[in-house]
Amino acid sequence: MNATVELSAADARLLALHAQGLLPGVLPLRPGAAAGASQRRRAAAVDATLRHLGAVQLDTISVLARSHELVPYSRLGAVGRDAVESAYWGGGRGNAHPGTATSFEYWSHAACILPVEEWPWFAYRRRSYRRKGIRWHEVPTHALQDVVSRLAAEGPLTTTDLGGARQSAEWFDWSETKIAVEWLLDVGEVVCVRRVGWRRVYDLAERAIPAEHREPAPDWVDDDGVHGPSDAACVRELLRRAGRVMGVGTRADLVDVHRVGSRHVPPALVDAGLASLVDSGDLVPAQVEGWSQPAWAWRPSLDALAAGGVRGRSRTTLLSPFDPVVWERARASRLFGFDFQLEAYVPADKRVHGYFTMPVLHGGRLVARVDPKREGEVLVGRKVTFETGPRGGVPASAVAGTAAALREAASWVGLDQVRADQVVPASAAPALAEALRP
C-alpha cells in the first residue's frame, strides 16, 4: 500500500518545472550556450527536449515563431529554426532512407509532434477511429486505395502532389483526396514524419516508421485490424509518461497530456491504469497544499526532491500559449495562481490581454502576460499585464524578469529594440520602460 505524500504548493511547482525541463541541469544544453553551439549539438538538444516532453503541440499561428519552435526556445534558448527542423523532421527522408524516422505527427494533446518510440502506444486511438469510421468528413472509400497506391509507387507526397487539399476556398471544404489521406493517417496506414515548409509530407507507415516500433511483440493484439499493445496497455503507458512530464498532477492533469480521457477511452480504463501505476510504484498518491482534488506524483521526481536534486532558478522566458506548462488552464491556476486564456479566437473587441498572449516565467512563477508583435526592427509588447500583489503592486523582480524575457526574445528573432505600448497596471510602466532601455 502506497501512503499518500503531502506536498507544499512550492514543492509542487518545483516538481512541475523540473518535469518540464525548466530548471537547470534537466536538459543537455544551457540556454546561455545555445547560440554558440554547433548545429548538430543544438539539434540533439531539441531532440532530447522532444523526448523529455513526449509531445510538442503544433499550431499554424506564428507571431515571434510557431509554437513548436517556441517550446524548445523556452527551455534551451536560441537554438535556431535549423536545429528544430532537423530534430523534428530530420528522419523519414523518403525511399532512399526508409524506416529512419525519429518522430511523427499524430493526435495527442492536440496535433502534436511525437517521438517515434511512442508510435505503438497510440494503437488505442487508431482502433477508436477505425471503430467510428469517420472523424469530420464521410470517408470516400474509393479514394483510399488510390492514395495508398500512389504513395507505394511514387514515395512520400504532399496533398498538392496528390491532387490538392480543398474543393473551394472554404478551409474545411476538403477534397476527397485530403479526406482520404487524413483518414489513413488517423488509422495508422499513412504517417507524416517530414514537412516541406509547413506542408505535411505523407508516407506509408510500413515504410517510414522503424520496424522495431511496428513489428508485433508477443503481447500485442490485433483488435479492429490494428496491431499494437492492447487499449489497456496503451492507456497505462501514456498515463505513466504523463506522470513523468507533469511531475505531479490530478487525474484531469494526467489524462490531458495525451487526451486519454477523451471519447476514445472508457473512464474505467483510466482508473485501472492509474491504480496499476500506483501498484508498480511509478506514481505515488499525493495531497498538494491548496488543491481540492487528489493527485499523483512521479516517484523518481519525488526521490530527486527528497535528495535535494530538484532545485535552482527556473528559466526566465516567454512561454507559448500552447506550452505544456499552461496546456491545462485549471492546472496553471492551481500551480501558479495564474488564470490564462488564449484570446486569438476571441473577437478583437472582447480581448482582455491580447491576440497571442504569452505568459512570462520568472523565479518559478508566472509573473506577467505579454502580447508581442514585430514592428520593423522593434519587438513591441502591445499589452504587458503583470500579476499584482495583495495591495495591487508589482514586485520589482517581476518587472526585471519580464524585461529580460522580452530582450532575449527580441535578440532571438533578430530585433534590435523592445517597446511596451500598454502596461497594466499603469504604475509599472515607468519601471518597465527603464528596464527595457538598451
C-alpha positions in Angstrom: 0.0 0.0 0.0 1.5 3.4 -1.0 0.9 6.1 1.6 -0.2 9.5 0.4 2.6 12.0 0.4 1.9 15.6 1.4 3.4 18.3 -0.8 3.6 22.1 -0.3 2.4 24.3 -3.1 6.1 25.4 -3.6 7.3 21.8 -3.9 4.5 21.0 -6.4 5.7 24.0 -8.6 9.3 22.7 -8.3 8.3 19.2 -9.4 6.3 20.6 -12.3 9.1 22.9 -13.6 11.7 20.1 -13.2 9.5 17.7 -15.1 9.1 20.3 -17.9 12.8 20.9 -18.3 12.6 24.4 -17.0 15.1 24.0 -14.1 18.9 23.9 -14.6 20.5 20.6 -15.4 17.5 18.7 -16.8 18.2 19.2 -20.5 21.6 18.8 -22.2 22.2 22.4 -23.3 22.3 25.5 -21.1 20.3 28.4 -22.7 23.3 30.7 -22.5 25.3 28.3 -24.6 22.8 27.7 -27.3 23.8 30.5 -29.7 27.4 29.3 -29.8 26.8 25.6 -30.0 27.2 23.6 -33.3 24.1 22.9 -35.3 24.4 19.2 -34.5 24.6 19.9 -30.8 21.6 22.2 -31.0 19.5 19.7 -32.9 20.4 17.0 -30.4 19.3 19.2 -27.6 15.9 19.9 -29.4 15.5 16.1 -30.0 16.3 15.5 -26.3 13.7 18.1 -25.3 11.0 16.4 -27.5 11.8 13.1 -25.9 11.7 14.6 -22.5 8.3 16.2 -23.0 6.8 13.4 -25.0 4.7 15.7 -27.2 5.1 19.2 -28.7 1.9 20.8 -29.9 1.7 22.1 -33.5 -0.2 25.2 -34.5 -0.4 27.5 -37.5 -0.2 30.8 -35.6 3.1 32.5 -35.9 4.0 35.7 -34.0 7.6 35.5 -32.8 7.7 32.0 -34.2 5.4 29.0 -34.4 4.6 27.2 -31.2 6.7 24.1 -31.9 9.8 26.5 -32.1 8.8 28.4 -29.0 8.7 25.3 -26.8 12.4 24.4 -27.3 13.4 28.1 -27.2 11.7 28.5 -23.8 13.9 25.7 -22.4 17.1 25.9 -24.4 17.4 29.4 -25.7 18.3 30.5 -29.2 18.7 27.0 -30.8 17.6 28.3 -34.2 15.0 27.1 -36.7 17.5 24.8 -38.5 18.0 22.8 -35.3 14.3 22.5 -34.7 13.5 21.4 -38.2 16.3 18.8 -38.2 15.3 17.4 -34.8 11.6 17.2 -35.6 11.6 16.3 -39.3 15.2 15.1 -40.0 14.2 11.5 -40.3 11.9 9.8 -42.9 13.8 11.3 -45.8 12.0 9.2 -48.4 12.5 6.0 -50.3 16.3 6.3 -50.1 16.2 6.2 -46.3 13.1 4.1 -45.3 12.5 3.5 -41.6 14.7 6.3 -40.4 12.0 8.5 -38.8 12.8 9.7 -35.3 9.4 11.5 -34.8 5.9 11.5 -36.2 2.8 13.7 -36.2 -0.4 12.5 -34.6 -3.3 13.4 -32.4 -2.1 13.5 -28.8 -2.9 16.5 -26.6 -3.9 18.0 -30.0 -2.0 17.8 -33.3 1.5 17.1 -32.0 5.0 16.1 -33.0 5.8 12.9 -31.0 8.9 10.8 -30.5 8.7 7.8 -32.9 9.0 5.3 -30.0 5.5 6.4 -28.9 4.0 5.1 -32.1 2.9 1.7 -30.6 1.1 3.4 -27.7 -1.4 5.2 -29.9 -2.8 2.0 -31.2 -5.8 2.5 -29.0 -6.6 5.7 -30.8 -6.1 4.2 -34.2 -8.6 1.5 -33.2 -11.0 4.1 -32.0 -11.0 5.9 -35.3 -11.5 2.6 -37.2 -14.5 1.7 -35.0 -16.0 5.1 -35.5 -15.4 5.0 -39.3 -15.5 8.8 -39.5 -13.8 11.8 -37.9 -15.1 15.1 -39.5 -16.0 14.0 -43.0 -17.6 11.0 -44.6 -14.7 8.9 -45.9 -14.7 8.4 -49.7 -13.7 4.7 -49.7 -13.0 4.8 -53.5 -10.2 7.3 -52.9 -8.4 5.3 -50.2 -6.8 2.8 -52.4 -5.8 5.4 -54.9 -3.8 7.3 -52.2 -2.2 4.1 -50.9 -1.3 3.0 -54.4 0.3 6.4 -55.3 2.3 6.5 -52.1 3.5 3.0 -52.7 4.5 3.7 -56.3 5.8 7.3 -56.0 7.1 7.6 -52.5 6.2 10.4 -49.9 3.8 13.0 -51.3 2.1 16.2 -50.1 -1.6 16.8 -50.6 -0.6 19.1 -53.5 1.2 16.2 -55.1 -1.8 14.0 -54.5 -4.2 16.5 -56.3 -4.9 19.3 -53.8 -6.4 19.7 -50.3 -9.6 21.7 -50.9 -12.5 21.8 -53.2 -13.2 25.5 -52.6 -11.7 28.5 -50.7 -13.5 27.3 -47.5 -11.0 25.9 -45.1 -13.0 22.8 -44.2 -14.2 22.0 -47.7 -11.6 19.3 -48.2 -11.1 17.4 -51.4 -11.8 13.7 -51.4 -8.0 13.1 -51.6 -7.4 15.2 -48.5 -10.2 13.4 -46.6 -8.8 10.0 -47.6 -5.2 10.7 -46.7 -6.1 12.3 -43.3 -8.3 9.2 -42.6 -5.4 6.9 -43.4 -3.3 8.9 -41.1 -5.9 8.6 -38.3 -5.9 4.8 -38.6 -2.2 4.5 -39.0 -1.8 3.3 -42.6 -0.2 6.6 -43.5 2.1 8.8 -41.4 3.7 12.2 -41.5 7.3 12.2 -40.4 8.5 15.1 -42.5 7.4 18.6 -43.7 8.4 20.7 -46.5 8.0 24.3 -45.4 4.8 24.0 -43.4 3.3 21.3 -45.7 2.9 17.7 -44.4 4.6 15.0 -46.5 2.6 11.8 -46.3 4.2 8.3 -46.5 3.2 4.7 -45.8 3.7 3.9 -42.2 5.1 0.5 -43.1 7.9 2.3 -44.9 8.5 5.3 -42.7 8.1 4.0 -39.1 11.2 2.0 -38.0 10.4 -1.7 -37.9 11.1 -2.1 -34.2 8.1 0.1 -33.5 5.8 -1.7 -35.9 6.6 -5.4 -35.6 4.3 -7.3 -33.3 5.5 -8.1 -29.8 4.3 -11.3 -28.0 1.7 -9.3 -26.0 0.3 -7.2 -28.9 -3.2 -7.7 -30.1 -4.9 -7.3 -33.4 -8.2 -5.6 -32.4 -10.2 -3.9 -35.1 -7.4 -4.6 -37.6 -4.8 -2.5 -35.7 -1.7 -4.3 -34.4 -0.3 -3.0 -31.2 -0.5 -3.1 -27.4 -4.0 -3.6 -26.0 -6.0 -0.5 -25.3 -5.4 -1.0 -21.5 -1.7 -1.3 -22.1 -1.7 1.9 -24.2 -3.6 3.9 -21.7 -1.4 2.8 -18.8 1.8 3.6 -20.6 0.6 7.0 -21.8 -0.5 7.8 -18.2 2.9 6.7 -17.0 4.6 9.1 -19.4 2.2 11.8 -18.4 3.2 11.4 -14.8 6.8 11.8 -15.8 6.2 15.1 -17.7 3.8 16.5 -15.1 5.9 15.7 -12.0 2.7 15.9 -10.0 -0.9 16.1 -11.2 -4.5 15.4 -10.7 -6.4 12.8 -12.7 -7.5 15.6 -15.1 -3.9 16.8 -15.5 -2.6 13.3 -16.3 -5.3 12.4 -18.8 -5.0 15.8 -20.5 -1.3 15.3 -21.6 -2.3 12.8 -24.4 -6.1 13.3 -24.0 -6.6 9.7 -23.0 -9.7 10.8 -21.1 -11.5 11.7 -24.3 -14.2 9.7 -26.1 -11.6 7.2 -27.1 -11.2 5.7 -23.6 -13.8 4.5 -21.1 -13.2 6.1 -17.7 -12.7 2.7 -16.1 -9.7 2.1 -18.3 -8.1 5.3 -17.0 -8.9 4.4 -13.4 -7.4 0.9 -13.9 -4.2 2.5 -15.4 -3.7 4.8 -12.5 -4.2 2.1 -10.0 -1.7 -0.1 -11.8 0.9 2.6 -11.8 0.4 3.2 -8.1 0.8 -0.6 -7.5 4.0 -0.6 -9.6 5.4 2.4 -7.7 5.7 4.6 -10.7 3.1 7.0 -9.2 2.6 7.9 -5.6 -0.7 9.3 -4.3 -0.3 12.9 -3.2 -2.1 15.7 -1.5 -1.0 19.1 -2.6 -1.4 22.2 -0.4 -4.4 24.2 -1.7 -5.6 21.5 -4.2 -9.1 20.2 -3.7 -8.6 17.1 -5.8 -6.3 14.1 -5.0 -3.1 14.0 -7.1 -0.3 11.6 -8.1 3.4 12.3 -8.1 6.1 10.8 -10.3 8.2 8.6 -8.0 11.7 9.4 -9.5 10.8 13.2 -9.2 9.8 12.7 -5.5 13.0 10.9 -4.8 15.0 13.6 -6.5 13.2 16.3 -4.5 13.9 14.4 -1.2 17.6 14.1 -2.2 17.9 17.9 -3.0 18.2 17.3 -6.7 15.2 19.4 -7.7 16.3 23.0 -7.1 17.7 26.1 -8.8 16.2 29.1 -10.5 13.7 28.4 -13.2 14.4 29.8 -16.7 13.2 33.4 -17.3 11.4 33.2 -20.6 8.2 33.8 -22.6 6.1 30.7 -22.9 3.9 29.8 -25.9 0.2 29.7 -25.2 0.5 26.1 -26.3 3.3 25.2 -23.9 2.7 22.1 -21.8 3.1 24.3 -18.6 -0.2 26.1 -19.5 -2.0 23.4 -21.6 -4.4 22.7 -18.8 -5.7 26.1 -17.7 -7.1 24.8 -14.4 -3.7 23.3 -13.6 -1.9 26.6 -14.3 -4.3 28.3 -11.9 -3.7 25.7 -9.2 0.1 25.7 -9.6 0.8 29.3 -10.1 -2.4 31.2 -9.2 -2.4 32.3 -12.8 -5.6 32.4 -14.8 -4.8 32.2 -18.5 -6.8 32.1 -21.8 -5.6 32.2 -25.4 -7.6 35.0 -27.0 -6.5 34.5 -30.6 -10.0 33.2 -31.4 -11.8 35.8 -29.3 -13.2 38.8 -31.2 -10.7 41.7 -31.1 -13.1 44.0 -29.2 -13.6 41.4 -26.5 -9.9 40.5 -25.8 -8.6 41.4 -22.4 -4.9 40.6 -22.7 -4.3 40.4 -26.4 -4.2 38.2 -29.5 -1.3 35.8 -28.8 -0.7 36.4 -25.1 2.5 34.7 -23.8 3.0 34.0 -20.1 6.3 35.2 -18.6 8.0 32.6 -16.4 10.4 34.1 -13.8 11.6 32.9 -10.5 9.5 29.8 -10.7 6.3 31.8 -11.1 4.2 33.1 -13.9 4.5 36.8 -13.3 3.0 38.5 -16.4 1.4 38.2 -19.8 2.8 39.8 -23.0 1.0 40.2 -26.3 4.0 40.6 -28.7 4.3 41.9 -32.2 7.1 42.7 -34.6 7.2 46.3 -36.0 10.2 46.7 -38.2 13.3 46.2 -36.0 11.3 46.5 -32.8 9.6 43.9 -30.6 6.5 45.5 -29.3 4.7 44.4 -26.2 1.3 45.7 -27.3 0.0 44.9 -23.9 2.0 43.8 -20.9 -0.1 42.7 -17.9 1.6 42.0 -14.6 0.3 39.8 -11.8 -0.2 42.0 -8.8 0.3 41.5 -5.1 -2.5 41.8 -2.5 -2.2 45.6 -2.5 -2.1 45.9 -6.3 1.6 46.4 -6.6 4.0 44.7 -9.0 7.3 43.3 -7.5 10.4 44.8 -8.9 11.7 41.3 -9.7 8.7 40.7 -12.0 9.4 43.8 -13.9 13.1 42.9 -14.3 12.2 39.4 -15.3 9.7 40.4 -17.9 12.1 42.9 -19.4 14.8 40.3 -19.5 12.5 37.8 -21.2 11.5 40.4 -23.8 15.0 41.5 -24.6 16.1 37.9 -25.0 13.2 37.1 -27.3 13.9 40.2 -29.4 17.5 39.1 -29.8 16.4 35.6 -30.7 14.3 36.8 -33.6 16.9 39.4 -34.8 15.3 42.6 -33.5 17.2 45.5 -32.0 14.8 47.2 -29.7 11.9 46.5 -27.3 9.0 48.7 -26.5 5.9 48.3 -24.3 2.9 50.2 -25.6 0.4 49.5 -22.8 1.2 48.3 -19.3 -1.2 47.0 -16.7 -1.2 48.3 -14.0 0.0 51.6 -15.4 2.0 52.3 -12.3 4.5 49.6 -13.5 5.1 51.3 -16.9 8.0 53.6 -15.9 9.9 50.8 -14.3 9.4 48.5 -17.3 10.4 51.3 -19.7 13.6 51.9 -17.8 14.4 48.1 -17.6 13.9 47.9 -21.4 16.4 50.6 -22.2 19.4 49.4 -24.3 
